Amino acid sequence: MNLPRVAPALAVAAALVLGAVALLVVELANGGARAVSPAIVQPCGERRPFAGNGVDGTIQRVVLEGLDGAACKLDTTREALVLSLSPASRGSRKPNRHTIEVAVRSGLINAIDAEAKQGNIPSLLVPILHRIVRLTPIDKLVRGGLSLSSLVGGGG
């Protein structure tokens, strides 16, 4: 495998995934869930997949499906899961941090696999994306604290 060619594409894909997660967290933390009363689907409920196309649509599906899978494992809603990721959350029945991390990582890996199976993620990138999901500190993932340089070994 020729890493010098794959690294820039991987860094861009990973940064976009992280940016989508950060955007979702920021929107919900700033009252995005209060502005409109969306229909909350119960854990493990059937949802229509995000219909977007291209890289942006794939990234959004991975994030949303990953959070759905994690919420299902934790027997909570996707929305409650995202809110529970905030250190300021005050849930009465909040799973411990390790349990949340395991569920989120598993959900994202399953979502990556599903998108790859549908041909939306090149099979060459799947093991690299799995590694990023397994090794990225969850706090950095949630806060969007990764930079492109930190993904390609620049220490950011």
N, C-alpha and C positions, 0 to 999 in steps of 0.2 A: 504494500500500500504506500502510495506516495503522499506522505503527510503534508509537505509544503503546499501542495495544490488543494488538499482537502481542508486544511486548517482555516483559511479565510472564509470558505463557504460554511464550514461548521460554526465558526465564530459568529457569523451573521445570523445563521439559523438559531443558534442558542440565544443570542442577544434579543432576537425578536420574540422568542418564547418567553424569556425572562421579562421583557418589556410588557408583553400581554398580561402576564401574571401580576406584575407591579401595577399596571393600569387598573385591573380588576380590583385589587386590594385597595388602592387609593380611592377609587370611585365609591366602593362600599363603605370605606372608613369615613369619607366625607359626606355621608348621608345619601348616597345614590340609591340605596334601597328604600329610603323614606320618600323620595320625590315621586315615585310611581309605585303602586302596589302590584308588583308582578305576581303571576300565578306561581306559587312555590310548589314544585314537584317533590313528592316524598322520596326518601332514599330508595334507590334501586328502581324508581319509576321510569317509565319509557319517555324519552325526550326525542324530539326531532333533531337530528344533527344540524349543526351550523351549516348553512348552505353556501358559504363563501367559496371562492375559487382561488387557485394559485397558492403562493407561499403564505400569504396572510390568512386565507381561509383554513389552510392546513394547521397553522400555528394556533389559531383560535379553537379549532376542533380538538387538538391535542390538549390544550389547557382546560377547556370546558369538560371534555370527556374524562380527562385525568382527575379533575376535581369531583366529577360525578362518581367515578369509581371509588375515590377515597371516601366520599360522603356515604356511599353505600356500605363500605366496610365498617364505617364508624357509626352507622345507623343514625345519621343526621342529614340535614339538607345541605346542598352545595353552598347555599348562601350562609347558613349557620357555620359551616366549616371555614369559609373564607373569613368570616368575622372572628372566629375563634383563633385564627392565626395571629391576630393582633395581640401584642403584650398587654394592651389596655382592656381587652375583652373581659367581661364579667359574667360568664355563663355559669349557671348553677350546676350543670352536668357537662363539664368540659373534659374530654379525654386528656391524658398527660401528653406532654410534648413529643416524647418518643413514639407513642402510638400514632399521633397525627403525622409525624414525619414518615413513618413506615407506610401508612396508608396513602399519603400524597405521592411518595416516590413510586409505589406500586401502581397507583392509578395512572400516573404519567407514563410509566413504562408500558402498561397495557394499552394506553391510547396511542403511543408511538407505534407499537406493534400493529394495532388496528389500521392506522393510516398507511403503514408500509404495506400491509396485506392488500389494501385497496389501490396501491400504486402511487400514493401521494407523497411518500418519502422514499428516496432511493435506498435500496437495501445496503449500500455501502455506508450510509450515514447512521443506520440503526444502531450498531454497536457503539458508535461514538456518542450518539445522543443518550443511549442507556448509561454510559459511563458518566456523562455530565449530570444526569438526573441522580445517579447513585452517589456521586462525590461532591456535588455542590452543597455547601452549607445551607440548610433550609432557611435560615434567617436572611442570608444574602439573596436567595431565590425569591422569598416573599417580599423583601424590601426593594428588589431590583438593584441590589448593590453590586452586581457584577459588571465589569467593563469588558470591552473587547480584549484589552491587553491581559486581563486576568484569565480569560478563557484560553488564550494562546500562549500563556506562560510568561507574561510580562509583569506579573505580580500585583496588578491594580487592585 
